[in-house]
Amino acid sequence: MVHKAWKIIPRPLLETVLNNHAQHHRVPQPLILHGPRGVGKTTLIVERLLDKWNAGPHITAYVDFAENIKGSHPKDGFSFPWGSWSNCPQPPLLTLSSQIEHSLEFMVKRGIKLGTISSQQIFTTLNKLHSPTTAIQRILGKSAESLGICSKRNLVKKGDSIKRRGRTSAAVVSSNAVKLWDMAVSRLSARLKPEESLERDLRVEEDPYYKEAMSALKLAKEVIEMQQGWRANAIKELNKTGGFSRSLANAATDWPCLLLELLSSAAEIDYFQPKLVINNIDVLKHAILTDDTSVNGSMYHDSLIWRIIALCVNERCIPIILVTSDSYYSYKAFIDFGFPDVFVSRETFGWTPAEAKMHMVADYFSQSEWNVIVEVLGPNPRHLFEVYALKLSNYYHKVMDEKAATFEDIVDAYLAYLQVTVVNPAMEKALLILQKFATNACNGKISKDKLRFGAPWRHPPRIDNSKLCREWAKIQLMDFVQSLANTEFGVNYLADCSLEIFDDPSAVALLEVGLLYTQRDPSFIRPVSRGIQRCLVRWLVQEQLQMSFTGSLQYLWQRIMRGRSYRHLMLQLGNK
């Protein structure tokens, strides 16, 4: 068979949905494109659609948060990990926030070049929520007083005279804000360097209109940064206590959200149509803090999405597409952020076996090879790509020639690779999560409502002992995998409103490490692929063989007396 380059197979229905969303200049909802790992979401966006979304009046900011995870991204010469991004070293939140801010700033500068964003628009957007008067006075220093511009404190003292002249305090504040703004913009415009105006190829620094708008953008950023500095002590205390504050979380996202609002108000069909694509949005949720200049990653993530939703609903926003393999966004996020229709949801599971056979067999695999692949690994596009790359390698030809191996042996070697490099490390991470749950339960950090009698995992060790907690965690994880195997790895979590499976810490742990995926439609939990499913069974068998006699008795007692049973939630499907 002739070796052919791997090709990207179009998916007309999904592409049509994404293009329809992106072709609008403003939309009432953000769109989430989600699905298990390896089904081609990033490939679809980057290699087929992104060029179309950057042609003519369209400009798209593509932000891939996973690029900041060193050693786990194709740009560094690696492949995407099979497990969750939460298993990888997490990047600093400051890096991720700067990445999205720079992308939005680039689109705003393009709007300035096209003349759709002016200094007045920037001021109007800033003044709507942020009351910049005091901050601008601090930036200007004594220049404001020399021009007779009053501060808010002086306005209160002069309240009687203001009323006698028939003018409202708000009008005076607004008038003073405009004067301050014009003065500050004028000063910044005079000091603006050519390299600070716009990207090099635009060459608009000589035009006063563009210089004024660029100065206004720089001033707005200084105002936001100054207001964030005033909250520094409060944010530091919040991070220390681990509390929650909606106002402080919103303060951390003021600048990107102001840019989004500015772009949304300036978007004009067939002239300036910006859009934003954020890939691996789940990385933001797990980002780490390196200082106390911002709230933690989870709070920043929630605030950003909340404000995007609010902007879409209240005023309409530029098209925003969030791409993720984290199954949190398939069902739970819709509930946490409001109601089931708060996002436009598009879920993809890759190819069906029939579709994959139509595209793969003639060009890449023989019929006999395809039968083995679809039975053992399933039609997951990433499995197919990796097996085909293995087939083209020197190792494949060496094994086939020297050891008289068959294609089944090569697939089994690939499964062993997944077992060692993907599933076993992920299961170790899941055990640590369960061990932490048991420790928290011993220390009283788990609500008693979650530890009521009647469920197998509601009897953790009563003594905070790491060895006991780990043994309990392993038995619980084995019991859970066994119960999934009994249901043929298809559990319908919405059947009879049976959401109790999400209370099980074993289910939560396997979802968090990325081995299980929660689908939205149909509503069932399953491994991300059939190949990963086989590795889970192998892990279970291996752990059973390695258990001591005492451990085997404990596991047997668990299965007989407290063993999980999700058979009532089985989902009968021909092809999962």
Salt bridges, closest charged atoms under 4 A:
GLU15 OE2 - ARG48 NE 2.46
ASP64 OD2 - HIS73 NE2 2.72
GLU105 OE2 - LYS221 NZ 2.93
GLU196 OE1 - LYS218 NZ 3.39
GLU199 OE2 - ARG110 NH2 3.96
GLU205 OE2 - ARG203 NH1 3.56
ASP254 OD2 - HIS130 ND1 3.82
ASP254 OD1 - ARG307 NH1 2.88
GLU261 OE2 - LYS128 NZ 2.26
ASP302 OD1 - HIS301 ND1 2.87
GLU315 OE2 - LYS128 NZ 3.20
ASP326 OD2 - LYS285 NZ 3.63
ASP336 OD1 - LYS332 NZ 2.94
GLU347 OE2 - HIS34 ND1 3.69
ASP363 OD1 - LYS4 NZ 3.04
ASP363 OD2 - LYS7 NZ 2.80
GLU369 OE1 - LYS391 NZ 2.64
GLU375 OE2 - ARG534 NH2 3.78
GLU386 OE2 - ARG382 NE 2.88
ASP412 OD1 - ARG538 NH2 2.69
GLU428 OE1 - ARG470 NH2 2.86
ASP449 OD1 - ARG452 NH2 3.12
ASP479 OD1 - ARG559 NH1 2.34
ASP479 OD2 - ARG564 NH1 2.73
GLU500 OE2 - HIS568 NE2 3.35
ASP504 OD2 - ARG564 NE 2.57
GLU543 OE1 - LYS474 NZ 3.14
